[in-house]
Amino acid sequence: MAAPVAEVEIAEPEAPPSRVDWRPVIALGSVVLLLAGAVLFYWLRLDSRADTARRLAVQQVTRQTLVNLTTVSQGTAKSDVDRLLNAATGEFRDQFGAQAALFQKVLEQAKVSSQGEVREVGVVSLDEDNAVTLAAVTATVHNVDAPGGELRQYRMRVHLHRDGDRWLISDLEFVA
């Protein structure tokens, strides 16, 4: 008789440790990053539009105020001064207001008539409430000394301050 055969247990190979499927995690992370990028792009674009709107507003106020400053005449001296004071604030308003009567008197006595034009306005600095601009301005000035008119060129630095929804001139200086 044959010897009994011993039963040998054959061990099942151990299954490798289960791996985490990272594909859904990566996909979700990609979607989150894509959405964050889109929100950031949209926010930067809105901020850029606000900067552009502020820049245009500051340039327009500078342009109009300097035209008002250089377009004056003896016959409209009072309304010319009032228009300038309406666009002014702070130190500029105080100084110009203090000299308004003298300004009117000079316009009337010298029989001044001036037509101004702003050639160019550049923004030097700009934030939420303050701005500085530089402007190139020409004016043809008629007076008792130049009845035929004289072309004058000015370079002006204008400081502006936002008061509510209006930009006002807070300082103005002639520069070389």
C-alpha positions as CSV (number, residue, x, y, z in Angstrom):
1,M,0.0,0.0,0.0
2,A,1.1,3.2,-0.7
3,A,1.8,5.8,1.8
4,P,-0.8,8.4,2.3
5,V,0.0,11.6,0.6
6,A,0.1,14.5,2.9
7,E,-2.1,17.3,1.9
8,V,-0.2,20.4,1.2
9,E,-2.0,23.6,1.4
10,I,-1.1,25.9,-1.3
11,A,-1.3,29.5,0.0
12,E,-3.1,31.9,-2.2
13,P,-0.9,34.7,-3.2
14,E,-1.6,37.8,-1.2
15,A,-3.4,40.5,-3.0
16,P,-1.3,43.6,-3.5
17,P,-2.4,46.4,-1.2
18,S,-5.3,48.2,-2.8
19,R,-4.3,51.4,-4.7
20,V,-6.2,54.6,-4.3
21,D,-7.7,55.8,-7.6
22,W,-6.5,59.4,-7.8
23,R,-8.3,60.2,-11.1
24,P,-11.5,61.5,-9.5
25,V,-9.4,63.6,-7.0
26,I,-7.3,65.0,-9.8
27,A,-10.4,65.8,-11.9
28,L,-12.1,67.5,-9.0
29,G,-8.9,69.5,-8.2
30,S,-8.6,70.6,-11.8
31,V,-12.2,71.8,-11.9
32,V,-11.7,73.8,-8.6
33,L,-8.5,75.4,-10.0
34,L,-10.3,76.2,-13.3
35,L,-13.1,77.8,-11.5
36,A,-10.8,79.8,-9.2
37,G,-8.8,81.0,-12.3
38,A,-12.1,82.1,-14.0
39,V,-13.2,84.0,-10.9
40,L,-9.8,85.7,-10.5
41,F,-9.8,86.6,-14.2
42,Y,-13.3,88.1,-13.9
43,W,-12.3,90.0,-10.8
44,L,-9.2,91.4,-12.4
45,R,-11.2,92.4,-15.5
46,L,-13.7,94.3,-13.4
47,D,-10.9,96.0,-11.5
48,S,-9.3,96.9,-14.8
49,R,-12.6,98.4,-16.1
50,A,-12.9,100.5,-12.9
51,D,-9.4,101.8,-13.4
52,T,-10.1,102.7,-17.0
53,A,-13.3,104.5,-16.0
54,R,-11.4,106.4,-13.2
55,R,-8.6,107.3,-15.7
56,L,-11.1,108.6,-18.3
57,A,-13.1,110.6,-15.7
58,V,-9.9,112.2,-14.4
59,Q,-8.7,113.1,-17.9
60,Q,-12.1,114.5,-18.8
61,V,-12.3,116.7,-15.6
62,T,-8.7,117.9,-16.2
63,R,-9.5,118.7,-19.8
64,Q,-12.8,120.6,-19.0
65,T,-11.4,122.5,-16.1
66,L,-8.3,123.7,-18.0
67,V,-10.5,124.7,-20.9
68,N,-12.6,126.7,-18.4
69,L,-9.5,128.2,-16.9
70,T,-8.1,129.4,-20.3
71,T,-11.3,130.3,-22.0
72,V,-12.4,133.5,-20.3
73,S,-13.4,137.0,-21.2
74,Q,-14.2,140.3,-19.7
75,G,-17.9,139.9,-20.5
76,T,-18.3,136.6,-18.7
77,A,-15.8,137.0,-15.9
78,K,-18.2,136.3,-13.1
79,S,-19.6,133.1,-14.6
80,D,-16.1,132.0,-15.6
81,V,-15.0,132.3,-12.0
82,D,-18.1,130.6,-10.7
83,R,-17.5,127.7,-13.2
84,L,-13.9,127.3,-11.9
85,L,-14.9,127.4,-8.3
86,N,-17.6,124.7,-8.9
87,A,-14.8,122.3,-10.1
88,A,-12.5,123.1,-7.3
89,T,-11.8,121.8,-3.8
90,G,-9.3,122.1,-1.0
91,E,-6.3,124.4,-1.3
92,F,-7.0,125.3,-4.9
93,R,-10.6,126.4,-4.1
94,D,-9.4,128.4,-1.1
95,Q,-6.6,130.2,-3.1
96,F,-8.6,130.8,-6.2
97,G,-11.7,131.9,-4.2
98,A,-9.5,134.4,-2.4
99,Q,-8.3,135.8,-5.7
100,A,-11.6,135.6,-7.6
101,A,-12.4,139.3,-7.4
102,L,-8.9,140.3,-8.5
103,F,-9.1,137.8,-11.4
104,Q,-12.4,139.3,-12.6
105,K,-11.0,142.8,-12.2
106,V,-8.0,142.0,-14.3
107,L,-10.1,140.4,-17.0
108,E,-12.3,143.5,-17.2
109,Q,-9.6,146.1,-17.0
110,A,-7.3,144.5,-19.5
111,K,-10.2,143.6,-21.8
112,V,-9.1,140.0,-21.9
113,S,-10.6,137.4,-24.2
114,S,-9.0,134.0,-24.3
115,Q,-9.8,130.8,-26.0
116,G,-8.1,127.7,-24.6
117,E,-7.6,124.2,-25.9
118,V,-6.2,121.2,-24.1
119,R,-3.8,119.4,-26.5
120,E,-3.1,116.4,-24.3
121,V,-3.7,115.0,-20.8
122,G,-1.7,112.3,-19.2
123,V,-2.3,110.6,-15.9
124,V,0.8,110.5,-13.6
125,S,-0.8,108.7,-10.7
126,L,-4.2,107.5,-9.8
127,D,-5.9,105.7,-6.9
128,E,-9.4,105.4,-5.6
129,D,-9.7,109.0,-4.4
130,N,-6.7,111.0,-5.7
131,A,-5.0,111.6,-9.1
132,V,-2.3,113.7,-10.6
133,T,-2.4,114.7,-14.3
134,L,-0.1,116.6,-16.6
135,A,-1.6,118.7,-19.5
136,A,-0.4,120.6,-22.5
137,V,-2.6,123.6,-23.1
138,T,-2.6,126.4,-25.7
139,A,-4.6,129.6,-25.5
140,T,-5.1,132.5,-27.9
141,V,-5.2,135.6,-25.7
142,H,-6.5,138.9,-26.8
143,N,-6.1,141.9,-24.5
144,V,-5.1,145.6,-24.6
145,D,-1.5,144.7,-25.2
146,A,-2.2,142.1,-27.9
147,P,-5.5,143.1,-29.6
148,G,-4.7,140.8,-32.5
149,G,-4.2,137.8,-30.2
150,E,-1.2,136.0,-28.9
151,L,-0.7,132.2,-28.8
152,R,0.5,131.0,-25.4
153,Q,1.5,127.5,-24.4
154,Y,1.2,126.1,-20.9
155,R,2.1,122.9,-19.2
156,M,0.1,122.3,-16.1
157,R,0.2,119.7,-13.3
158,V,-3.3,119.1,-11.8
159,H,-4.1,117.4,-8.6
160,L,-7.6,116.0,-8.3
161,H,-9.5,114.6,-5.4
162,R,-12.7,112.5,-5.6
163,D,-15.6,114.0,-3.5
164,G,-18.5,111.5,-3.7
165,D,-19.0,110.8,-7.4
166,R,-17.2,114.0,-8.6
167,W,-13.5,114.5,-9.3
168,L,-12.5,118.1,-8.3
169,I,-9.3,120.1,-8.7
170,S,-7.4,120.3,-5.4
171,D,-4.2,121.9,-6.7
172,L,-3.0,123.3,-10.0
173,E,0.5,124.4,-10.9
174,F,2.2,125.6,-14.1
175,V,5.3,123.6,-14.9
176,A,8.2,124.1,-17.3
